[in-house]
Amino acid sequence: MPDDDIDKARRRFLQTTGAGATLVLAGCSAFDSDSEETPTETPDPTPTETQEETNPSESETEDPPESPSGQVEQLDAYPRVKIASVSELSTGDVVEFKYPLQEQSNFLTRLGEQAWDGVGPDGDIVAFNALCTHAGCNVAGSVEPEDSRAGPCPCHYTSFDLSKGGLVNMGQATSDLPQIELEVDGGDIYATYVEGLVWGYHNNLRTGTPIEAAQSD
Ligand code: FES
């Protein structure tokens, strides 16, 4: 090839590769620019409508189940129920009653000595759940008002002090007998609350057949 032709070919080559390099650099610059400027996606802290709709706290607000008879099987609060009249209760009497559910047995008695949370003119009328806190045997038949005692339990001989909030005197039980809170209104004695957990229940108000609240007349 003549020298002139060789020079022309060399110039064309250099022009071509120079343009290519420019394109490559432009490409790299565009790539870097894209990678630096691409915004990072951040989560939106505002709850979406879907999240609000599936809030678990809302799904827990269900109506309580109903028994076949249509009665609500759990209570939202302790009812106020008439148990006896002060004037008809003598020292040593024992009255058995259900509260706050039909399935929960209790007893009320007049001790003849002042007791913790006792009501009446002498503060000696008290009431307790009847199920022994050891294993659930009924101690209503073992109440000895003259000794302010329930027990010995017929199953394993625990006894409870009725003048001291159902304190365990001796035996296998480790929890006091749940005391029924009482109030006197117009000479009548009402159950209003249970202090302590009834044996066999995780919640004293669930589930069973509620007692009908008595009318205070
Ligand atoms: S059930 Fe009463 S002492 Fe065991």
Boltz pocket constraint, residues with backbone or C-beta under 6 A from the ligand:
constraints:
  - pocket:
      binder: B
      contacts: [[A, 132], [A, 133], [A, 134], [A, 135], [A, 136], [A, 137], [A, 153], [A, 154], [A, 155], [A, 156], [A, 157], [A, 158], [A, 171], [A, 172], [A, 173]]
      max_distance: 6.0
